[in-house]
Amino acid sequence: MAYFQILGTGPSTPITDATGRNYRRRTSALMQNISSYIMLDVTHDFDEQIEVALSVTGVVITNVSRDAAGGLGNLDKWTDEEVVLYAPLDLFKELEARYGPFQRLKHHPVESGETADAGDISITPFRVETTGSAPNRRSTSGGTTCS
């Protein structure tokens, strides 16, 4: 049976209580269907988020920011088996430059609009036009649909 588990819904900056404890994890999710466990974004809250995830067999990262990908190094150290990172080549190269090198995270190239099979889950990345904080500044970031 397929399910989608929310691992965090917090913003990119920590929300803390009076003791300084961050009580909301950054946004991440786990998609599971029979034998595939695909993590959507691996935040720097990975160590707490993995406690509720059953396993990780693959990863999809929405963008290179620390709040979306800051936990990739921890995932790479945590896993004993190869974990597939589904991403366009340019995104993977930037992720590896910022958070690598990776020992167990293996790149599976997938381009915008192309579908990749991640075990028994299909992943289709797409580009999303976003507006930056500066006026008239636009950037493109990766996005992903899964079925």
LINCOR-V508708 format. One line per field, one symbol per residue. ss: DSSP state (~ for helix, > for strand, _ for the rest). A space follows every 50 residues. Layout:
BEGIN
ss = ???
END
This chain:
BEGIN
ss = __>>>>>>_>_____>_____>___>_>>>>>>__>>>>>_____~~~~_ _______>>>_____~~~~__~~~~~~~____>>>>>_~~~~~~~~~~~_ ____>>>>>_____>>>>__>>>>>>>>>>>______>>>>>>>>>_
END
